[in-house]
Amino acid sequence: MGEHRWKGELGKPIRPRVIRPRGLRVTTKTPRAANKQMEDLYRQAIEEEYAVKLDLLMDHYGITDKTDVLSLALALAIEYVPGFKVDPTPLRLEQVGDEAIHLVVQDNREGRPPKWPFKRHKLLSDVEETKQKRKISTDHEALSHLAQRGEWARPANHRGGAEQWLKILKNQLAKARASSG
């Protein structure tokens, strides 16, 4: 989690300025009282600066009600506390059978990609068959044709686009060729 780079007044530390009140004289008999009065003025100046900075912070987070400190606390917690982050669980469509499609919660765990669910040798034979039937010379053209419909069309749960699916098919075709010969 990166450190926030605040700009303007929110990026500057508070440096309270306390002006000695008129009539405050320190004599040998009154140093404690004078010190206490100056410390009180110092704390008061800091609290006034806190109020100004809190208003600026609320403006930064778009909080219009300046008494809504709960919204400010929540905005700060969401930005800085990992336990307040929301892990999005996107939904995806999963095809079951020929016509049934289910809406399922997508598992966001990272790691090894799922195993290729199709038979590579079938892809290889389908590509060769398409090249012969359609008088196509390149694997790319044959895969493009196969990827448009039928068994080799992009599955409903595939997150990438058509070009990415075509790239996956090319990689699987290369693996099929490597294992067959």
TAURDA-V238194 format. One record per helix or strand of 3 or more residues. SS is the DSSP state (2 for helix, 1 for strand). FROM is the first residue (numbers start at 1). LEN is the number of residues. If there is no record, write none. Layout:
BEGIN
ss:SS from:FROM len:LEN
ss:SS from:FROM len:LEN
END
This chain:
BEGIN
ss:2 from:8 len:4
ss:2 from:31 len:30
ss:2 from:69 len:12
ss:2 from:82 len:3
ss:1 from:91 len:6
ss:1 from:100 len:6
ss:2 from:120 len:14
ss:2 from:139 len:8
ss:2 from:150 len:3
ss:2 from:162 len:19
END
